[in-house]
């Protein structure tokens, strides 16, 4: 049974997210719906990851666009990991192409439960394959447990530069409120925001242990747009195989 105090904390967390979402309105562009990162690193873990989003909207410039990401991760210690990604896009189911590469590293700053909240840092460097443009992002990762609820926040700053674009610094926000129903199923609510994105929606997550030291983590959800520049609905899926 959920206590009234738990509902108040969830409401306060999401309300704070809306406030921060509007403060970021004039900073970043593009659809920022992707995934919410947690601040933890597991020693000597290898992982294959696939994730994708598919947009649906009544405006042609936002409709039938898909983004795919395939990555391999390795954690040499319990402090950080390194992951390499290949990124591809598909528009109107007729133009699937590899368009970028990414290097990502996460640093776990605190032990889980050591302080009142758990903290981490995420660094991402993306190189566009077809244009001479770069994107460097740094995110602060925050996670806090309240009884059976887990609240996670990602606050990011991005710097984009290259030929034929204007160099700029951008900001984005991602929030997740997740309920620990069981190890196999954890329902959540997620919120994403930047200049073009303001969306919220339900997400289901879960984990299946396949063998000792092997597990499959999955996520699937629909984020509904709350702004004209945001797609009416964005389907997001994620699969992570750890070994």
C-alpha positions in Angstrom: 0.0 0.0 0.0 1.4 3.4 -1.0 1.5 6.0 1.7 0.2 9.5 1.1 3.7 10.8 1.7 5.0 8.8 -1.2 2.4 10.4 -3.6 3.4 13.8 -2.3 7.1 13.2 -3.0 6.3 11.9 -6.5 4.1 14.9 -7.2 6.8 17.3 -5.9 9.4 15.6 -8.0 7.4 15.8 -11.3 6.3 19.4 -10.4 10.0 20.4 -10.0 10.6 18.8 -13.3 8.0 20.9 -15.0 9.5 24.1 -13.4 13.0 23.1 -14.7 11.5 22.2 -18.1 10.3 25.7 -18.7 13.6 27.2 -17.5 15.3 25.2 -20.3 12.9 26.3 -23.0 15.3 28.8 -24.7 18.4 26.6 -24.6 18.3 23.3 -26.6 16.7 22.0 -29.8 15.7 18.7 -31.4 13.8 15.8 -29.9 15.6 14.9 -26.6 13.4 11.9 -25.8 15.8 9.0 -25.5 16.6 7.3 -22.1 17.0 8.2 -18.5 20.5 7.3 -17.2 21.1 5.9 -13.7 24.3 6.9 -11.8 25.7 3.3 -11.3 28.6 1.4 -12.8 29.1 -2.4 -12.4 32.7 -3.7 -12.3 34.0 -5.7 -15.3 30.6 -5.8 -16.9 30.3 -6.0 -20.7 27.0 -5.0 -22.3 25.4 -4.9 -25.7 22.7 -2.2 -26.0 20.1 -1.4 -28.6 17.7 1.5 -28.4 15.4 3.3 -30.7 12.7 6.0 -30.9 9.9 6.3 -33.5 7.9 9.5 -33.9 4.3 10.0 -34.8 2.8 13.4 -35.6 0.3 15.1 -37.9 3.0 17.3 -39.2 5.1 15.9 -42.0 8.4 17.2 -40.7 8.0 15.3 -37.4 6.2 12.2 -38.6 7.6 8.7 -39.4 11.1 9.5 -38.2 13.1 6.8 -36.4 16.5 6.9 -34.6 18.4 3.8 -33.8 21.5 3.3 -31.6 23.6 0.2 -31.2 26.4 0.1 -28.6 29.0 -1.9 -26.8 30.0 -1.1 -23.2 32.8 -2.2 -20.9 33.4 -1.3 -17.3 37.1 -1.8 -16.3 36.3 -0.8 -12.7 33.4 0.2 -10.4 34.2 3.8 -11.0 33.5 4.3 -14.7 32.6 2.6 -18.0 33.3 3.4 -21.7 30.7 2.7 -24.5 30.9 3.0 -28.3 27.8 3.6 -30.4 26.8 3.6 -34.0 23.8 5.9 -34.7 21.3 5.6 -37.7 18.2 7.4 -38.8 15.2 6.5 -41.0 12.7 8.9 -42.5 9.4 7.7 -43.9 10.7 4.1 -43.9 12.8 4.7 -47.0 16.0 6.4 -46.0 17.7 4.2 -43.4 21.4 5.3 -43.0 24.3 5.3 -40.6 24.8 9.0 -39.7 27.0 9.3 -36.6 29.4 7.6 -34.1 29.5 8.3 -30.4 31.8 7.7 -27.4 30.2 7.7 -24.0 31.6 7.4 -20.5 29.9 7.4 -17.1 31.6 8.1 -13.8 29.9 6.9 -10.5 30.6 9.6 -7.9 29.1 8.0 -4.8 28.4 4.5 -3.5 24.8 3.4 -3.6 23.1 4.5 -0.3 26.3 6.2 0.9 24.7 9.6 1.1 21.1 11.0 1.0 21.2 10.6 -2.8 23.3 8.8 -5.4 25.3 10.8 -7.9 27.1 10.3 -11.2 28.5 12.1 -14.3 27.9 11.2 -18.0 30.1 12.4 -20.9 29.1 12.0 -24.5 31.0 12.9 -27.7 29.2 12.5 -31.1 30.7 12.9 -34.5 28.3 13.3 -37.5 29.4 10.9 -40.3 28.1 13.0 -43.2 28.9 16.5 -41.9 31.9 18.0 -40.1 30.0 18.6 -36.9 30.6 17.6 -33.3 28.5 17.4 -30.1 29.9 17.2 -26.6 27.5 16.7 -23.7 28.0 16.5 -19.9 25.1 15.3 -17.7 24.7 15.3 -13.9 22.9 12.1 -12.8 20.9 12.0 -9.6 18.9 9.2 -8.0 17.0 9.0 -4.7 14.8 6.2 -3.3 11.6 6.9 -1.4 10.1 3.6 0.0 9.1 1.7 -3.2 9.6 4.7 -5.5 12.9 5.6 -7.2 13.4 9.1 -8.6 16.0 9.8 -11.2 17.0 13.1 -12.9 19.5 13.9 -15.7 20.5 17.5 -16.2 22.6 18.0 -19.3 24.6 20.7 -21.0 25.7 20.3 -24.6 28.1 22.1 -26.9 27.7 21.8 -30.6 30.2 23.0 -33.2 31.4 22.5 -36.8 31.1 23.7 -40.3 27.9 25.4 -41.6 26.3 25.5 -38.1 26.3 28.0 -35.3 28.3 27.1 -32.3 26.0 26.9 -29.3 25.5 25.7 -25.8 22.3 23.8 -25.1 20.5 22.3 -22.1 18.1 19.5 -21.5 16.3 17.7 -18.7 15.1 14.1 -18.3 13.2 12.8 -15.2 11.9 9.4 -14.2 9.7 8.3 -11.3 9.8 4.4 -11.1 7.8 2.1 -8.9 9.5 -1.1 -7.7 6.7 -3.5 -8.3 9.0 -6.5 -8.8 12.4 -7.3 -10.4 10.6 -8.3 -13.6 8.3 -5.3 -13.9 8.7 -1.7 -12.8 6.2 0.9 -14.2 7.5 4.4 -14.5 6.6 7.9 -15.6 9.1 9.9 -17.6 9.4 13.6 -18.5 11.8 15.1 -21.2 12.4 18.8 -22.0 14.5 21.1 -24.1 13.6 23.9 -26.5 11.7 21.7 -28.9 10.7 19.0 -26.5 8.2 18.9 -23.7 6.8 15.4 -23.2 5.6 13.1 -20.5 4.3 9.5 -20.6 4.3 6.0 -19.1 7.2 3.5 -19.4 7.5 -0.1 -18.4 10.9 -1.5 -17.4 12.0 -5.0 -16.4 14.9 -7.3 -16.0 15.4 -11.1 -16.6 18.3 -13.1 -15.3 19.4 -15.6 -18.0 22.3 -17.2 -16.2 24.9 -16.2 -13.5 26.4 -12.9 -14.5 24.0 -12.6 -17.5 20.9 -10.6 -17.7 18.5 -8.8 -20.1 17.1 -5.4 -19.2 14.3 -3.9 -21.3 12.3 -0.7 -21.4 9.4 0.4 -23.5 7.1 3.4 -23.3 5.2 6.2 -25.1 6.0 9.9 -24.5 3.2 12.3 -25.4 4.1 15.7 -26.7 3.0 18.8 -24.7 4.4 21.4 -27.2 3.8 22.0 -30.9 7.5 21.3 -31.8 7.3 17.9 -29.9 5.9 14.9 -31.8 2.4 13.9 -30.7 3.7 10.6 -29.6 7.2 9.1 -29.4 7.7 5.4 -28.9 10.9 4.4 -27.2 12.4 1.0 -26.7 15.6 -0.3 -25.1 17.3 -3.7 -24.8 20.5 -4.3 -22.8 22.2 -7.6 -22.6 24.8 -7.7 -19.8 27.5 -10.4 -19.4 
